[in-house]
Amino acid sequence: MTPEYIETEWDSLIAGLDVDRYDLVINNVGITEERQQKYAFTEPYAQSIGRIAVPEDSEVQAAEELEGKRSAQTATSNWAQQMEKLGAEIVPVQGFAEAIELVVQGRVDATANDFISFQTYQEEHPDAAFRLLDAELPTDVTVGVIMQQEQQPLLDAVDEILAGMKEDGSLAAIYEQWVGQDITPEA
């Protein structure tokens, strides 16, 4: 098969599965109990490491200080749930780029996301006026490829590919090259 890649906003990714817009989603989708009730997931292919960004001149030094603060998040993301647990008010956005821009502009107090998103943004925008809080978000979220539950042959095929990549070390090598560390989940 030859894949057709479709780029879209985060909040439409999972909904796109429901209307057969695509067969699977590979975009750092956290494996949650709620999602597993409706969709099938491959075995996890990465461990998500959450961080919080604040404006460079923010007085906020720790996640515990976010209660009552405004956090830009995509409404259906795991990160929105994490920030709500910390007491932050969610300011809905279409995606990471909009969220981090609101932080840089000082229009919100914070945004949470995977450290890879922040790392990539900092590489592309080295002068961006934000900083990451020191602590990682307390999460054990792993991510997998998500698809409709009726897609068992596709699920089995993707699981087999991922298992081979874990076994031969190629998945870890990809992470080392592009992320700077191995984020393959522990078995």
Protein Blocks (a to p, Z undefined) as FASTA:
>chain_A
ZZddddddfklmmmmmmnopafbdcehiacdfklmmmmccdddfbdcdddddddfklcbf
bfklmgoiacdddfkbmklmmmmmnopacdddfblklmmmmmmnopafbdcddfklmmmm
mmmmmmbccdddfbdcddfbdcdddddfklmmmmmmmmmmmmmmmmnommmmmmmmmnop
acbdcZZ
